[in-house]
Amino acid sequence: MFAAKFGRNALLGLAALAVTTAAGGAQAFEPTKPIDFVIMAGKGGGADKMARLMQSIVEKEGLSSRPLVPTNKPGGTGAEALVHMNSANDPNHTIMVTLNSFFTTPLRQPGLKVDILKFAPVGRMAEDTFLLWVHKDTGITTFEQFLAEAKKRGKKWVMGGTGKNSEDNIITDHLNNAYGLKIKYIPYKGGGAVAKDLAGQQITSSVNNPSEALGFYEAGSVIPLVAFTDERLPMFPDVPTLKEKGGNFSYFMQRAVVGAPGMSKDALAYYTALFTKVYNSKAWQTYKSKKSLMGDFLAGAPLKSYWGVQRERHTKILKASGAIK
Amino acid sequence: MDILVSLADGMLQALQPFNLGLAFLGVVVGLFVGAMPGLGSVNGVAILLPFTFVIQDISGSATSPMIFLAAIYYGAMYGGAISSITLGIPGASTAVATTFDGRPLALAGKADKALVTAAIASFIGGTVANLLFTGFAPALASIALDFGNPEVFALMLLAFATFVGLGGDDIPKTIFSICFGLVLATVGFDIISGEPRLIFFEITGFSHGIRFLVLAIGVYGIGEMLWTINAAKDNTAMTETKMSPKTILREIRAFPAAWKGTAIGSTLGFFVGILPAAGATPGSLMAYGVAKMVSRRPERFGKGEVDGVAAPESANNAASTGAMLPMMTLGIPGSPTTAVLLAGMVIWGLQPGPLLFTEQPDFVWPLIGSFYISNVIALVVNLAFIPVFLWMLRMPFTILAPLIFVLSIVGTYAAYQNMFDVWLMVLFGLGAYLLRVLDYPLAPAVLAVVLGPIAEPKLRQSLLLSDGDFSIFFTRPIAGPITVIAIILILLPLAKLLWSKARR
């Protein structure tokens, strides 16, 4: 509050003073205005719910002296958000919640001139998981039965998923390629609509995140057949992984917070500390286990190298499906 | 009987002073954000979501914060009508249809009639929807599940049909207007292919598509306003409206004249509301179209017909209650606002979905009880404030008109924090004025911009399902009859035209 009364230059001087005098000890960066908290997806989706949960944890525990102001930028599978970040006026006050479109959209649209390795690695809050779901009335209870039935029905087997060339599309492509299936993929606007259409048997399967399918799963109308994870999920101990079934494939969605390109070191340190606190909060940990999220907190150089690996992998995936050359 | 006991119990909970206070506060906040052009219930709910944590801490249950947010939602549905009627700018996208007849009524000095009709119709719409919700929630949820892609598309087709198939208007001009709106609706990134479309001059602002409110504020705040200035240059005040408790009482007694619009709006709005993806804006527009279609004097619509105010107003309230149903029972938002409410429920530790009613009755029933109570509060507050709203109208036109322009610009900026959208809004306003001078109806274009983005993906998803075979819209048990009715309605005016030509 006190600092806000000073001009911008005075404040910078003050901050510089703080760095030189109290080396290491005190926090070198403090936000001086509300923080632009960009969400790379529309209102009501998984990313949006998560972002608003983070915001409310920051608010409730009083973790930041300035509020996080969420703005949804869903346009063009994250393109709108990425461009906004790339051209941020004040990178020290601009952060974003990301999905895997953080990797795929810059690859599919090189014209955006977005290099994700230039973004500031604030913190990975979780990795979301994917399962294969069918309606219980199909009578299918195992992955083998699914393969047999999907093979038999050919193009009449319909997979609903969120968006084209998205996470759901990538998994569907993998199933088609690896098992010689002809599943038809229908893109939807959001995971909730997919879950509803599976429950209403408008489509025959989905690869929803647990958070999206949970309601219908608990009501007994949809059942999970296989998890696209490395190990079984604690919440679904009886559901085998695809690896157990002989497949060499797992897939996760990063739920990470990133800073705009050009964010200062001190600001990055501030946001990493802030989101470490959010990550360790009881509310976040409860949410993580309730929605079957995985992944430890990752920040700084390890997070950047994780992005590098993911970018590599998505380049291969998109090339294989013909989405990019 | 079980339901009645649960409901009575829930109402008692909702009537506890803390919850009652929250409902009152929520309604007042909602009225304000609803009446402010550009701000709608979705903004109010999203901004106040973090504060609900404090409410939850005080009350110790998730019901109280939800009562608060739901009251904002309802309040905004009432509030949207206020600026639609008094200023002619839709306060929120849900109140666009209210401007069609609300504004002409205000210009004719009958703003009190329009405001009272809007308030009472809103109350009836909300209450009818509450009764349906209370009695049949689980059964209705299964109807929502039966509506797949072809069914939703058929319904959207029906909505377009109600606008084309109206006698009286110039049909070719109406169709032009719809097509123009549909083109605008395709701007931006395509959901199905993920490709950008119609990004004019590679301006990034187009990548998120033409926002509905940008068009609506442009058309009504700028375009219609310029038209009014032109038409009424000699008048100093926008309208002469005397106000006294007596006139308001008189209008309340005269309300039954709008029974037809209210009945249509209440039921149609509710059913459109329970379908995920639709929500209150399409609901109110469809109710307006149907009310005009079944009216005995459709030619009066758009010129100040009370049914034209009652239908959309009862529909947007009924639809907002309806939209709660898929949110609570299926975990799917039926409107942008319920999407934020859904996020709220997750944050408060609830699992919306098929089991919510059985596993969380302590949450559900007090909330349903509060729906009834918030509606009563909103009606009373609204009626009490009508004289204040009317006072706005008595401002000299030379002050009011610039004020409306300023509100249009501020409102557009407030909605999206983006100067590009403000310029676009002004451009639409000037374009709308031109079209108005040339006597093109603009409501169909507005309708197309709302329904286009819903209808188009549904059409393409359906055709993906059927491998491009259009018979999918005729052979399915629910989609079939709806499609046939829609096509008949579209062809009806054509047949009439041919018949009258043949007779000559």
Interface residues (C-beta under 8 A of the other chain):
Chain A: G42 K43 G44 D48 K49 R52 L53 Q55 S56 E59 K60 P67 P70 T71 K73 P74 G75 G76 T77 A79 E80 V83 R108 K155 V158 G163 K164 N165 K184 I186 P187 Y188 K189 G192 A193 A195 K196 D197 A199 G200 Q202 L214 G215 F216 E218 A219 S221 T286 Y287
Chain B: V42 A46 L49 P50 F53 V54 A144 L145 D146 F147 G148 N149 G188 F189 I191 I192 S193 G194 P196 T204 S207 H208 G209 P276 A277 P326 L330 G331 I332 P333 P336 T338 A339 V340 L342 A343 G344 V346 I347 G349 Q351 P352 G353 P354 L355 L356 Q417 P457 Q461 L464 L465 D467
